[in-house]
Amino acid sequence: MNTSILYEGLSEATMHNGMRVLVEEVPHSRSVSVGLWVRVGSRDDPPAQPGMSHFIEHMLFKGTPTRSAREISRQIDALGGQINGATGKESTFYYAEAPASGLREVLEIISDIAQHPKFSGVELERERGVVLEEIRGRDDDPEQQAYELFIKGLWQDGHPLTRSVLGKRETIEGITRNDLISFHSRFYTPEAMILVVCGAANSASVLNLTSQLFEDRSTDPSVLLRHAPMLKTDNNSHARDTGQTHIYIGLPAPDARSDDRFAAEVVNTILGGGMSSRLFVHVREEQGLAYAVSSSVISYSDAGVWLTYAGIAPQNVDRTLEILLSEINALRQHGVTQEELDLAVAKLRGNFILDLESNTNRMARLGGAAIVGSEILSPDELISRIDNVSIDGARRTIDTYIDSSRMNVSVVGPDASGISKA
């Protein structure tokens, strides 16, 4: 076992089976948060079976040879804890939190469901219905539908990042128990897992427990065959019978390993990251055109997208789109002011410090960075990176990523097919 100290309070180890473990000891905490990341997400689903990663996530909570689904729930409830999972484009995430006295039991449960899912035929059919209802809920939600349409046209050549995490009804209906077993055995291997524990935990004890609970290295580790996507420059209109029209604008953004991500977050905060941002003030406060208007930076392991969104009344589409594009163009032409930069840095710094009050947020930060290969920074180092973003750094980031020649625009709503293209 190779162990090291990444910063005061955070230990890292690579177990004999290849699994990476991060343990952050939080003094005076009385609870613990545990997260297990698996390096497989919707971009890794078989092309003919979108939604497989998400279906697997559901099924892992439906029992093992030693615990039924009900027993898993009862054990967590008896601890006063919580357990859940989530599937993304690049990883699947299982997490639990409980009082410190429940650490061993939480680790036992998470290790058991991740390594030994029973995939009962009865539970498979039952959970198939649950997932199909989740898909129906997505399809009935106009904003989710609009987002899925935008993502579908965002990347060139139908890249796997365009796939829906939930998948399609017809493919979920056809997934078999053998499909689940095969997918799980291929991707749920120790070297594809990262375990993170934060809170009232002792690193030596956690590593000892981990070595007992997780099995030896797989004999045939899976190799992820991923290739980096390219953003598609395009304008798309989708007519949908909805009460609102949804506008999405995509631009390139730094990937999760790029040092540009700190300046990008500062610039994004100025553009559309809160109530003092340009978009919120100009679109909502001054014009009253939207309830929801924002921008965000989404970073993957090998790509990123700078997303701007607004949901507005259909008759206000052209006017709102004009303002959004004008604000993006103004950012490109004139950059940001020192006053805006100082405010954005203070906001990001303060939000991050507040997040540190939660063991779950600490755990999510560490695991989210580790699973995409990003550098693990101490809280002080991360704050320093944000504080050191300068006007010149913001300018370089804007010049690199805010480029209208690489813009992807999607408008979804009533009579959207007749809207003039941006």
N, C-alpha and C positions, 0 to 999 in steps of 0.2 A: 504494500500500500504506500503510495506516494502522497505525503501531506505537506502543506505549506500554509503560511499566514499571509493572506492578501492584504489585510489591514487590521488594526487593533479590533479584536472582537470577532473577526471573520476568518474561519479556517476553511481550507479547501483540501479535498483528498480525491484521488483516483483509486477506486477499490480494485482488488485483484481481478474482479470480473469485468473491469472497464467502465463501470458506472462512476460518474462524477458526483461528488457530494459537497455541498456548501452548508456550513453551520455558522449562523451569526448569533452570538450570545448577547442578549440585551439585559443589562443589569437592572434589577428591581422589577422586571416583568414577572407577572404571575400566570402568564398563558404562553402557549406555543402554537406556531403556525407551521404546517408541513405542506410542501408542494412537490409533486412529482411530474416533471415534464418528460414527454416522449417525443422524439424528433420525427414526427409524422403528422401531417395535416391534410387538408383537402387537396393541396397541390400534388400530393403523393397518391391520391386515390387512383385505382385502375380507371383508365379513360371510359370504360364501359360501365363503371360502377361509381359514379360520383355520389358522395355521401357516406362512403364506407368508413372513413375515420370517425365521423360523427356517430354512426351507428354503433361502432365498437365502443366508443366512450359511454353510450347509454348502457350497453350490455355488460360492461364491467361492474356496474352497480347491482346486477341482477343475480348475484350469487356465485359462490365458489364451492368446491367439494366439501369445505368445512364450515361455510357460512351461507345462509340463505339471504336473499335480499332484505327480508324483514329483520333478520338478526343483525345485519350490518347497520341498519337504521337504528335499531334498539340500542346497540352497543354505543353508537355515537351519541344518541340522546341521553343515555345513562351517564355519559361523561359531561353532559352539558355543552357538547360541542356541535360543530356543523361539518358537513362534508359535501363536496360537489365536484363537478368537472366542467371542462369547456374545451371545445375544439376550435382551432383557428386554421389559417391558411398553411402554417408551417409546423405546428405542434399541437399536441393534445396534452391537457393539463388536468391533474387530479389534486385536490387540495382539501385540507381539513384544519380546523382550529379547535383548541380545547384548553381547559386549565392545565397547568404544567404537569399535574399528577397523571394526566392521561396520555403523555407522550408515547410511552411504549405501546399502548393499545392502538393509538392512531397509526403509528408506523406499522404495526402488525396488520391492520386492516388495509392500508394503502398498498403495502407490499403484496398482500394476498390477492386483492382484486386485480392488481396490475399483472401479476404473474400466473394466476390460476383461475381465470374466469371459466365458469362451468359451461356457458353457452347452452343452457337448457333449451330444448325445443319448445317447451311450453312458454318459457319466459321470452324466447325469441319472437314468437307470434304475438304475445302480449305487448312487447316493447315495439314491435313493428307498427302496431296501431298507434302507440304514443308518438313515434317519430313521424308517422304520416299526419297526425294531427298538428304537430309542430310545423310541418311543411304547409299544411292548409292555412295555419295561422299566418305564416310568412306571406303566402299568396294572397291572403285577404288584407294585408297591411300595405296600403299604397306606398308609404315611404320605403319600406323594405323592398317592395317590388321595383320601385324606381332605382334604388341603390343596386340591386342585382342586375338590372338592365345596363346601368352605367358600368359596373365592373366587367360585365360580359364583353363590352366593347372597348375596354381600357387598354388591354395589352395586345400586342401584335400576334398574329398567327394562332389565335386560340390558345395562348399559353395556359398552363395548368392553374395559374393564379386567377384566371377568369372563372374557375369553377365555383359553384355555390357550395358552401360548407354543408348545408343540409342535404344537398342532392336533389334528385327528382323522384316524384311519386312512383313512376314505373320502375326505376332501378331499385328503390327501397323494397318494393313489392316482390322483387325477384331475388333478393339476397338470401343465400342459404346458410345453414350452420357451417358447412364445410368452407364457404367463402370467409366467414368470420374467423374460423380456426386458422386457415392458411394466412390471412392477412395479419392476424395477431402474432403468429409464430415468426413471421418474416420481420416485422417492425418492432415488436415489444421485446427487445433484447437489452441486456444491461448496458452495453456501450452506446445505446441510443437513448439512455435515460439520464436525467439530472435530478437529484434529490436536493431540496433546499429546506432547512429547518431554521426558524428564527424565533427568538424569545427566550423563555426560561429553560434553556437547554445547555448541557455540557457537551462540547464537541467530541471528547474522547468517548463518552457514553453513547452518543449518537452513532459514531463510526463503528463502535463495537456491535450495537444493535443492527446496524445496516449490514455488516458482514455476516450476521447470523440469518437475517431475513431475506436477503436477496441472493439468488442462485449464481452459480458459476457462469463464466463467460460462455456465450453460445458458440457452438462449433462452427457455425456458418453465418457469421454476422452479415446483416443486410447492408448493401451499399445504396445510398440514395442517388438516383440518377436525375439530378436537378440541373436545369440550365437557366441562366439569368434571362428575365423578360425585357422586352423593349416596349416603351410606351407608344401607343398608337396616336398619331395626330389625326383627329377626326371630329366631326360634328354630327350628332345623332338626335333625331326627334322621334319620340314614341307616343302615339296617341293612346290615352287611357281615360276611361270614364271615372275620373276622380274629382274630388272637391277642390284639391290644390294642384298646382303644377310644381314639380320638383326640378330644380336646376343643379346640376353637378358639373364642376369644372376641375379637370385633372391636369397637373403639371408635374414634371420630374421633381424628385426629392432625394435627399441622401439616403443611402442604405444604412442599416443598423450598425455597421462597423465604421462608418465614415466620421471623421472629426467634424465635418460640416454640420452634423446633426444638432450641435449646440447652438450655433448661429441661426440655423433654420428654425429651431423652436422659438428663439427670441423674435425673429422676424415674423413668424407665424402668429405669435401672440399680439404683435402690433397690427397685423392684417385682420385677423378674425378670431383671436383666441380669448374672448371674454367681453365683458360689458363695456370696457373702455377701448375696445379695438375699433379700427376704422370701419369695418363692415357693420358691426353692431350699431355704431353711432349713426352712420350715414344711411343705412338701409332701414333699420328699425326705429331708432330714436328720432331722427330728423324727418324721414319720409313715411314712417308707419307702414311699410310695405310687407313686412314679414314678422312673424313671431320667432321663427328659427332661422338664423343666418350665422354662419361660422366658417372657419377654415381649420384644417388640421394637417399634420405631417404624419403619414403612415410609413414606417420603415420596415422592410423585410430584410432577410439576410443578404440578398443580392440585388435589391432594387428599392425604390421608394416612390410614393406619390404624394403630391401636395394637393390636398382636396379642399375645394370651396363649395359650400352648399347653401341653398336658400329654398324655402318652401313658401309659395306665394299664391295669391288669387290668380286665376288664369288671365284676367284682363291686365294684370300688372307684369306679365312675363317680359315683354320687350324692355320696359322701363327698368326693371330690376336687373336684367341681364346686362343692360348698358352700364348700370352703376357698378356691378361686379367687375366687368371687364375694364371699366375706367379705373377702378381702384387697383386692380392688378397692374395695369399699364402705368399708373402713377408711381407705384412701388418700383417698377422697373426703371422709370425715367428719373425719379427724384430721390429714391432711397428712403431712409428714415431719419428722423431728427434725434438729437442726443436726448431730448426730453422723453420722446417715445421709447427709446432704447432703455433708458434708466428705469422707466416705469415697468416695462416688460421684464427686465432682469429682476426687479424687486418682486414682481408677481410670481415668476417662476421659482425664485429662491424661496419665497414664503410658502408656496404650495408644496414644494418638496419637503421643507422642514415639517410642515403639518403632517405630511404622509409618513414621516419617520415615527410618528406617535403610534402607528399601527404595525403590529408584527406581520399581519397579512400583507400590508403594502410593502414592507421590507422584503418579505419573501417573494412577492410578485416581481419586484424590481430586480432582484438578483437572478431569479430563474428566467425571467423574460430576457435579460441581457445574455445570460449564459447560453440559452438554447439557440440564439442566432449568432453566436460567436462574437458578441460585443465585449469590449474590455470591461472588467469588473472594477468600478471606481468606488472609493470610499465616499461617504456622504460629503466630507470636506473637499475631496478632489472634484466631485461633481459640481458642488456649489462654486468652486473656483473656476471650473470650465465655463459655467454660465456667467459668472461675474466678469470674466475676461473677454467676453464678446464685445468687440469694439465697433464703431461706425464703419471702419474699413473692412472688418470681418463681415459685417452685415451686408456691405456693398458687394463684396466678392461672392457671397452666397446668393444674393439676388441676381447677380450677373450670370451665375452658373446655372440656376434652376428656374428663375422666373422668365420664361422664354415663350412668347406667344406662338412662335413657329412650331412649338412642340405641345400645343394645348389640345386637350380632349374635352369636348363639351357635350353634355347630354341633357335634354329637356324632355320631361315625362309628364303628361297631363292631357286634359281635354284639348282637342284640336291641335295637339303639339306638332302634328305632321305639317301644319301650315305655317309654323313659326319660321321666320327668316333665320338662316344659319349664321352663327357668329363668325 
